[in-house]
C-alpha cells in the first residue's frame, strides 16, 4: 500500500515543490534554510508513519508552517480539503494552498450544524474514510453526528490544542481522538507561544505609551501557555498576579514566585489582563469589575476565550491599530486584537517548534491507522514515538544526532 500511494501522488508532490520554490524566492536566506530543514525533517518523520488509504480534513492556520505540513500529509494519504482558521491567514500562503487543495471556508458556528457539515464534507470526501485533523476542537461537537451521517467513514480525530482536548473530553465520543495537547512535544511550542503573545501585546501597546515594566498584570489561566506568559511578563519586570479555577494550578503559580489571587481581586488591581484559559476567562458582569483603562489580551480566539456578548451594552470606538475601547459610564476597557490571539496580529509563528507539533499530529494519524482497535475516547502518543520525533527534530534543525532513536521505523 505504501508504494502504491506514493506513486499516485508523486507527480503532485513534485509540482508542489516547484510551487514552494516560487514562494521561497520571496523569503530571506534564513527562511529558505528553515524551509529546507523542515522538509528534511518531515521526510524523515514520514518514513516512520504508516500510510492511510483515506482522506484528511484539515483545520489549519494558513501561515508559513503550513506548506511542509500539508506536503507531509500528502505523503501518507490524501488531503480532501483544508478549513482555514479565519484569524490566522497569510494571503501568500492562502493563494498557495488554494492552488493545490480544495479550501472550505467555515466558521466555528457551522460545526454546530452536523447535517450542513456532513453535506459539505461529502462533496470532498465521497465514500472514502477520513480523519479529522483538528485545531481547537472544531469537530468535537459534531463528530458523533458525522459518524451517523457518514456511516463507517470517520476513523477518528487528531487534536492539537488544550482547548480542543477539553472539548473532545466533554463529549461521549463514538470514535477515538488522539490528542497531542498534553504531549511533551507540545510543551516546546506552548512556551514560545507565551513569549510571542507578550511580545505582540507590547508591540501594539507601545505606540500608546503603554509598556510592561512596572505594571501589574493578571494572568487568567495557569496552564502551559499561561505559565509561559507569566514568566515572560516577570522577565519584563511586571508584577504578575495569577488566577486559575484549578486550586492546584494556583498553588503552582505561588511556588513559581507569582502572586495568587481570586480573579475578582486581580481585575481590580491589574492594568493588563492576559487571558489563557480557552474557556471564557471573562464573562457576563465580570467585565464591569475590571479596573478602568485596563488592556485585555487573549491567548486564543475570542469565541473561546472571551464572552464578548456582554460588551454589546458598551459604546465601542477604535482607539488605535488593533485596540478597541469599550466605554460605559465611568468604565473604559481596551480590548486588544478584537479579543483574538494577539500574536497572530504579527502572523507570529514559533518556528521551528511548530514543526515538531505537526509531526506529533502525523504520529497521531499513525496511531489511528496502526491500532484499529482503539476504543472511543481520548488517546495520547506513546513515549517511544515522542522520543523518535524529538531526535529527528534535533538532527534536522540542530545537527544533534541522538543515535538511540534515529533510524527506527514503525511497520505498517
C-alpha positions in Angstrom: 0.0 0.0 0.0 2.8 2.4 0.9 4.5 2.2 -2.5 1.2 2.4 -4.4 0.1 5.5 -2.7 3.4 7.2 -3.2 3.3 6.6 -6.9 -0.2 8.1 -7.1 0.9 11.3 -5.5 4.5 11.6 -6.8 3.8 14.0 -9.6 1.6 16.1 -7.4 4.3 16.4 -4.8 6.8 17.4 -7.5 4.5 20.1 -8.7 4.0 21.4 -5.1 7.7 21.5 -4.5 8.0 23.7 -7.6 5.3 26.0 -6.3 7.0 26.2 -3.0 10.2 27.3 -4.7 8.3 30.2 -6.1 7.1 31.3 -2.7 10.5 30.8 -1.2 12.2 33.2 -3.6 10.4 36.0 -1.7 11.8 34.8 1.6 15.1 35.6 3.4 18.0 33.2 3.4 17.1 32.2 6.9 13.6 31.4 5.8 14.9 29.3 3.0 17.2 27.3 5.3 14.3 26.8 7.7 12.0 25.5 4.9 14.7 23.1 3.7 15.3 21.8 7.2 11.5 21.4 7.7 11.2 19.3 4.5 14.2 17.2 5.6 12.5 16.7 9.0 9.1 15.8 7.6 10.7 13.4 5.1 12.3 11.6 7.9 9.2 11.6 10.0 7.0 10.2 7.2 9.4 7.3 6.8 8.2 6.1 10.2 4.5 6.8 9.7 2.1 4.3 8.3 0.0 5.3 5.2 -3.7 6.0 5.4 -5.8 4.9 2.5 -8.4 7.5 3.1 -8.7 11.3 3.3 -7.7 14.1 5.7 -9.9 17.0 6.5 -7.5 19.6 7.9 -8.2 22.5 10.2 -5.3 24.8 9.7 -3.6 28.1 10.4 -2.7 29.5 6.9 0.7 30.6 7.9 4.2 29.8 6.6 4.4 26.5 8.5 1.5 25.0 6.6 3.2 24.0 3.2 5.7 21.5 4.7 2.9 20.0 6.9 0.5 19.6 4.0 3.1 18.0 1.9 3.8 15.5 4.7 0.1 14.7 4.9 0.0 14.0 1.2 3.0 11.6 1.6 0.9 9.4 3.9 -2.6 9.9 2.4 -4.7 12.4 0.6 -5.9 15.9 1.7 -9.6 16.2 0.9 -9.9 19.8 2.0 -8.4 22.5 4.2 -10.6 24.5 6.5 -8.6 27.7 7.5 -8.9 29.3 10.9 -10.2 32.7 10.0 -7.9 34.8 12.3 -4.6 33.4 11.1 -4.5 33.7 7.3 -1.4 34.8 5.4 -2.5 35.9 1.9 0.6 34.4 0.2 0.0 31.0 1.9 -3.7 31.2 1.2 -3.1 31.6 -2.5 -0.5 28.7 -2.4 -3.0 26.5 -0.6 -5.8 27.3 -3.0 -3.6 26.3 -5.9 -3.0 22.8 -4.5 -6.0 21.6 -2.5 -9.7 22.4 -2.0 -10.3 25.1 0.6 -13.6 25.1 2.5 -14.3 28.3 4.5 -16.4 27.6 7.5 -16.6 29.4 10.9 -16.8 27.5 14.2 -20.6 28.1 14.3 -21.1 26.0 11.2 -19.9 22.9 13.1 -23.0 23.2 15.3 -25.0 22.1 12.3 -23.9 18.5 11.6 -26.2 17.9 8.6 -24.8 21.0 6.9 -21.2 20.0 7.7 -21.8 16.4 6.6 -23.2 17.6 3.3 -20.2 19.9 2.7 -17.7 17.3 3.6 -19.4 14.6 1.4 -18.6 16.7 -1.6 -14.8 16.4 -0.9 -14.6 13.0 0.7 -17.1 11.0 -1.3 -17.2 7.5 0.1 -13.7 7.4 1.4 -12.8 7.0 5.1 -11.5 10.2 6.7 -9.6 11.5 9.7 -10.3 15.0 11.1 -7.0 16.9 11.7 -8.3 19.4 14.2 -7.0 22.5 15.9 -9.3 23.8 18.7 -11.9 21.1 18.8 -13.9 22.3 15.8 -15.2 18.7 15.1 -15.8 17.8 18.8 -19.4 18.7 19.0 -20.4 17.2 15.6 -18.1 14.2 15.2 -20.6 11.7 16.6 -23.3 13.0 14.3 -21.0 12.7 11.4 -20.4 9.1 12.3 -24.2 8.6 11.9 -24.5 10.6 8.7 -21.4 9.1 7.1 -21.5 5.5 8.2 -18.2 3.8 8.7 -16.3 6.7 7.2 -15.0 8.6 10.2 -11.9 6.9 11.6 -11.3 9.4 14.3 -9.7 12.8 15.0 -6.3 14.1 15.9 -6.3 17.2 18.1 -3.6 19.9 18.5 -4.6 22.2 21.4 -5.6 22.0 25.0 -8.8 23.9 24.3 -9.7 21.3 21.7 -8.6 18.5 24.0 -11.1 19.7 26.6 -13.9 20.0 24.0 -13.4 16.3 23.0 -13.1 15.3 26.6 -16.6 16.8 27.2 -18.1 14.6 24.6 -19.2 10.9 24.8 -17.2 10.1 21.7 -18.1 7.3 19.3 -14.6 7.3 17.8 -11.0 7.7 19.1 -9.3 11.1 19.3 -5.5 11.2 19.5 -4.6 14.4 21.3 -1.1 15.9 21.3 -2.1 18.8 23.5 -0.5 17.3 26.6 2.4 15.7 24.8 5.9 16.6 25.9 6.5 17.7 22.4 3.7 20.3 22.6 5.4 22.0 25.6 8.1 23.5 23.4 5.6 25.3 21.3 3.5 26.4 24.3 6.5 28.0 26.0 7.3 30.0 22.9 3.7 31.0 22.2 3.6 32.7 25.6 6.7 34.7 24.6 5.1 35.6 21.3 1.9 36.8 23.0 3.7 39.1 25.4 5.9 40.4 22.5 2.9 41.2 20.3 1.0 42.8 23.2 3.8 45.2 24.0 4.4 46.0 20.3 0.8 47.0 19.9 0.6 49.0 23.2 3.9 50.9 22.9 2.6 53.4 20.3 0.0 54.3 23.0 2.8 54.9 25.6 2.0 51.7 27.4 4.9 49.5 28.4 5.1 46.4 30.6 7.8 47.2 33.1 6.4 48.3 36.5 2.8 47.4 35.6 0.6 44.9 37.4 -0.5 42.1 35.0 -3.1 39.5 35.7 -2.7 36.1 34.0 -6.1 34.2 34.0 -5.4 30.6 33.5 -2.1 29.0 34.6 -1.8 26.1 32.1 1.2 25.8 29.9 0.7 28.9 27.9 -0.4 30.9 31.0 2.8 29.8 32.7 4.9 31.0 29.7 3.1 34.3 29.7 3.7 34.8 33.4 7.4 34.0 33.1 7.8 36.4 30.2 5.9 39.2 32.0 8.2 38.7 35.0 11.3 38.9 32.8 10.0 42.2 31.6 9.7 43.4 35.2 5.9 43.3 35.6 4.3 42.5 38.9 2.4 39.2 38.0 -0.8 38.1 39.5 -2.3 34.7 38.6 -5.9 33.4 38.9 -6.9 29.8 37.9 -10.1 27.9 38.7 -7.9 24.9 39.5 -6.5 25.3 43.0 -3.6 23.0 42.2 -2.5 25.4 39.4 -2.9 28.3 41.7 -0.6 26.7 44.3 1.9 26.0 41.5 1.8 29.7 40.5 2.7 30.7 44.0 5.5 28.1 44.1 6.8 29.7 40.8 7.1 33.0 42.5 3.9 34.7 41.3 1.1 36.2 43.5 -2.1 34.0 43.5 -5.3 36.0 43.6 -9.0 35.5 43.2 -10.0 36.6 39.7 -12.2 39.5 41.0 -9.3 40.9 43.0 -7.0 40.6 40.0 -9.4 42.6 37.9 -9.4 45.4 40.5 -5.6 45.6 40.7 -4.3 44.9 37.2 -3.9 47.3 34.3 -3.0 44.4 31.9 -5.1 41.2 31.8 -3.8 38.2 29.8 -6.5 35.5 29.2 -5.2 32.0 28.7 -8.0 29.6 29.8 -9.5 28.6 26.4 -12.9 28.8 28.1 -14.3 32.2 28.8 -11.8 33.8 31.1 -14.1 36.9 31.3 -17.9 36.5 31.1 -21.0 38.5 31.8 -20.9 41.1 34.5 -17.2 40.3 35.2 -16.5 43.0 32.6 -17.9 45.6 34.9 -15.4 44.8 37.6 -12.3 45.3 35.5 -10.3 48.3 36.6 -10.8 51.3 34.3 -8.4 51.7 31.4 -7.3 48.1 31.6 -6.0 46.4 28.5 -7.4 42.9 27.9 -5.2 40.5 25.8 -6.2 37.0 24.7 -4.0 33.9 24.0 -6.6 32.3 21.8 -9.6 33.0 19.6 -12.2 35.4 21.1 -15.1 32.9 20.7 -13.3 30.5 23.0 -11.6 32.9 25.4 -14.0 35.8 26.0 -17.7 36.3 26.3 -18.0 39.4 24.2 -21.8 39.4 24.0 -22.0 41.4 27.2 -19.9 44.2 25.7 -22.8 45.0 23.3 -24.0 47.2 26.2 -20.9 49.3 26.0 -20.1 52.1 23.5 -17.4 51.0 21.1 -14.7 53.0 19.4 -11.5 52.2 17.6 -8.7 53.5 19.8 -5.6 52.6 17.9 -4.4 49.9 15.4 -5.7 46.6 16.8 -7.0 48.3 20.0 -10.7 48.9 20.6 -12.2 51.0 23.5 -15.4 49.9 25.2 -17.0 52.6 27.3 -19.9 52.6 29.7 -20.5 55.3 32.4 -17.1 55.6 34.2 -15.8 52.2 32.9 -13.4 52.0 29.9 -11.8 48.8 28.8 -9.3 48.4 26.0 -9.7 45.1 24.0 -6.6 44.2 22.0 -6.9 42.5 18.6 -10.7 42.2 19.0 -10.1 39.6 21.7 -8.4 37.2 19.4 -4.9 35.7 19.8 -2.7 38.8 19.9 0.3 37.0 18.4 -1.5 36.4 15.1 -1.6 40.2 14.5 2.0 39.8 13.5 1.4 36.4 11.9 3.6 35.1 14.7 4.6 31.5 14.4 7.1 29.8 16.7 9.0 28.0 14.1 10.7 25.6 14.1 8.9 24.5 17.3 5.6 24.3 15.5 7.0 21.7 13.2 7.6 19.2 16.0 3.9 19.6 17.0 2.8 19.0 13.4 5.0 15.9 13.4 3.2 14.8 16.5 -0.1 15.2 14.6 1.2 12.9 11.9 2.1 10.4 14.7 -1.5 10.6 15.8 -2.6 9.5 12.4 -0.1 6.6 12.7 -1.8 5.5 15.9 -5.3 5.6 14.4 -4.1 3.7 11.4 -2.0 1.0 13.0 -4.3 0.4 16.0 -7.8 0.0 14.5 -8.9 -1.5 17.9 -8.6 1.8 19.7 -11.7 2.4 21.7 -13.7 5.7 21.5 -12.2 8.4 23.8 -9.0 10.4 24.2 -5.6 8.8 23.5 -2.1 10.1 23.5 1.2 9.3 21.8 3.4 6.6 23.2 6.8 7.6 24.7 8.9 5.8 22.1 7.2 7.8 19.3 7.7 11.1 21.1 11.4 10.3 21.7 11.9 9.4 18.0 10.3 12.7 16.8 12.3 14.7 19.2 15.5 13.0 18.0 14.6 13.7 14.3 13.9 17.3 15.2 17.3 17.7 16.8 19.0 16.1 13.9 17.2 18.2 11.3 17.3 21.6 12.9 20.2 21.5 15.4 22.6 19.0 13.9 22.4 16.8 17.0 22.1 13.1 16.4 20.9 11.1 19.4 21.5 7.7 17.7 19.5 5.7 20.1 16.3 6.9 18.4 17.3 7.6 14.8 16.8 5.1 12.1 13.8 3.4 13.7 10.8 2.8 11.6 7.3 1.8 12.5 6.0 -1.2 10.5 2.7 -0.6 8.6 
